[in-house]
């Protein structure tokens, strides 16, 4: 009787198919992992820019009130990514029943940071509050928008 040596053609084809499926799955998982890592690094970088800009806005008391303003981040800060920001500072709440100039109040600072990613334009929004004294323009703005808000009695 003859002894068999080696593998049959069918066994080789089955083993090759199994290996092809395993390699394809591994490459797909690696590609997904790299994409997620790139996104996370991008979000970390933009998150740092957003927090830095919010700190600047909180510290600066001469920001335009009740109107939008913005700018573009220098490429040195973004690592070459095209990115910018828009912000709006508005009176939010006053302790007095009537919004009058000179009354203590809270200002809301809304910041939106945008950047261009491979998937298109993306945004991140932050919001913060700070104490202030109402200016005549802010008091007028609050009176005009008081009827539009239904949350809270003092707003």
Secondary structure, DSSP 8 states (H G I E B T S, - for coil): -----S--HHHHHHHHHHHHHHHHHHHHHHHHHHHHHHHHHHHHHHHHHHHHHHHHHHH-S-S-BSSEEEEE--HHHHTT--EEEEEEEEEEEESSSS--TT-EEEEEEEEEEEEEETTEEEEEEEEEEEEEE--HHHHHHHHHHHTT--SSS--
